[in-house]
Amino acid sequence: MTDQEQSLQPREPWDYPRHWIADVLASDGGVVHLRPIVPDDADRVVTFHSGLSERTRYMRYFGPTPTLPPREVARMTTVDYQKRVALVAVLGGEIIAIGLYEGLGFDGKPDSAEVAFVVADDHQGRGLGPILLEHLAGAAAENGFTRFEAEVLSENPNMVAVFRDAGYQLSRSFDGSTVHVEFLIDPTEALLSVRNARERASEARSVANLLRPSSVAVIGASTDPHKVGNALLANIIAGGFTGPVFPVNGPGQAADDDESQPDADPYAGVRQTPIQRRHTHPRPPSVRGIRAYPSVRDIPDPVDLAVVAVPAAIVVDAVLDDCLAKGVRTLVVVSSGFGEAGEAGLESERRLLEQVREHGMRLVGPNALGVANNDAAIALNATLAPRIPAAGRVGFFCQSGALGIAILDTAARRQIGLSTFVSAGNRADVSGNDLLQYWDTDTATDVVLLYLESFGNPRKFSRIARRVSRSKPIVAVKSGKGALTAARAARSTAAGLDDRIAQMVLEQAGVIQVDTIPELFDCATIFAYQPLPRGPRVQIIGNSSVLGSLAAETARGGGLEVTGTIDLGAGASDADFEAAVSAAMTDPDVDAVLVVFVPPVAVDVDWHARALMAGATTPAADAAKPIVTTFLAVEGIPPGLMRPGPNGMPDRGSIPSYGSPERAAEALARAWQYAQWCQRPESEIHRPENTDPEAARMFVREAMADSESADSEPADSTSGRTLGHVDSAKLLGWYGIEVVPFREVTTMHEASAAARELGFPVAVKATSETWRGRLDREGARLDLPDATAVVTAFSELSELTGDRVLHVQKMAPKGIGTMARVRDDASFGSLISFGLSGRTFDLLGDHGYRAIPLSPLDATELLDEPTSSSLLDGYGDEPPVDRDALSELLLRISTLVDDIPEVREVLCDPILASPDGAAVLNAQIRLGPVPTRVDTGPRRLA
């Protein structure tokens, strides 16, 4: 463990909630480490206080307070993590901010706590106050507090602004010299909106620090042209980076010059200072004609970005310390030998990330291909790719380095210009979510391409993608499609279930999912150069009836309406093509045009290209109408169909060409599907009325703590605990979800009494999984009209099933049996599914899926997802069910899981849907540890 790590670790295992520890992003994109305060922090607190300016101390303590008395230091650092909680923000081993709340029970306010915080002068303006406030509010809510109060000097309006700008609804009172502020800490929609906006800005800024550096150091810049460090430096130089480049080729990277013999370094295993290493192993003074430095510390100028290409063994132990001391803001580690290399590599990767974050940096990699920014003001190619596309308006993110090289080459051949590119490798830190936040605000990026191996934080991905897709198309390839692991295949009830779930969830967020790399670029081409179709009507023009028919068939399969297929014949002239295209582009009844051109004999294709372009750009043509072609089966933008931009690359208005009619039609169909998604009214996620989340949270906290509850199964550390039917119904009740009244009974007398209390007719039902939901309904006796029938049913079912406990339930209106379930998915987190109830529909896998949280529109679309959902609209003489009631039920279930992440599973089955509403007959809820607190509470990095 390094000195920095030791300085951050308490010497005793202090008992505080470990999930309060968090790495967060300040408003300038730098990382700050948050953790609860411990008694070991006493000296750090004294040092922190002594570094505050006189004005800052006065504003915090309402007096000069030049030093903190020992008693006050002890009081600040010794808290109970319940009634009194203090959090410290740490950077490089030093405290830079402190936040504290203290319960006001002694003032007769058991639900209120007083909050205060102070930030070091050098770090004020970085948004640390709101971050501390968020995390203190989260801790306070866990401990049962609902309100914060604060005393602020009237001459300190900035502190009041921190509370107000965080989204809290304040009540204030003045007494002349101070302002008393009170506010509820419940996460309101306004509060979450402010939090997400700040998260978006800080994450975008952190990526901007990565992609827009003023200077770059290449660590491991070898003189051997066959080495990785040499290739990186060469690519940066060749790319024309506009800032200074500093090769670093010091003794600490000896292995880079002889990677085949990593133990050849005579100082391997010997802990040396940078100065000792510098003088015991002289290095060449320059690499590729640029002065080289023994270490990053020796570089006289600031360094924003360090690209690291040295063996994994020395990245953490030798290189990182120098970067930290130099104040490097971002690292790109292309070195392998980390998480992909087994347990030892995973531990090295964990240490690397820990140290990087504790010192305020962000990390791309390790095992990354690199990053690139084609902005002429930056011109950065810090990648290992021998060829990258020219400047354009497409942003691209992937994980795999080897695949990234092939993808970049393909994009270059297809003339798809890139704005920025990031290959994240092992994705220890910077992820696709971070890049989406950046591209959302990047005016140089119009289209986003993703090659995803996993979603990292799927809940956050869905939230961000839903917003970004409104203005910029996101096209994604999810690797591993169709390949289930043995364990997952055993759990799947239908082949390809994971693929179907992925498709539904990505569509929910507006993401265009494709299966292959060629399809990725097919979509990228039309999105980059053509407008979106305003409707589904497409006209197909060509010189081959067979190819035209193939295009038409594919177009119809993709949801397009073919208004006509014009066959100009094999001998069609360029004038014929120009006239036909011009007519289609000016026809108000045509929304898109597909031109099939394959010359049957050798002709002057340049003339035909000019004819297509002339027809597409005729003065009367609708400029908002897309046109695609299969010109000579060329992939990309043929020269004659290119509208050159300022850099000579294709610009908007260029006509994309595809290798086959089917691919052209598929690309056009996906453009229409995305256009339809964009045309949907924005449906905000909002809280249904009549919910009591605080009562529900308190119940869950108590249930999680009480493993011996008589109505629950015992808890364990992995699966949590399943609530009984009574407790499950109680928890749902706080979210306005009523389970049809029932009673649990163990004797005939209890059954008879329960039936009289509920009112006839009633049902008597078995409770064990073996008998519930059977098609033959042998586990239930329905429509029992009197006590005699109830007693008889109880006796029969007890003997038949062996169940000790049975349910007596009031009869619900007749309806169609449906079900709703929430459970964890390995790729997407918490998913809600809906379908018809019964084992038949389970076996068929006829369910729809959506990511949580749901918007009202999501809930409505989820009802339509199963193939069998048409039964809800009435079948034969049956009337349609109350869809609004079903949608409302799905929204309430989603809100429950969204509010309380400890709710890991919810099953409502069956739900009888009828014209009169939706009646939940049975519900079961499982509680368990939260897999990750990321995106379920205060802002934090994954």
Summary of the structure (lengths in Angstrom):
residues: 942
radius of gyration: 32.1
end to end distance: 22.3
largest distance: 100.1
contacts: 3274
relative contact order: 0.06
helix: 39%
strand: 23%
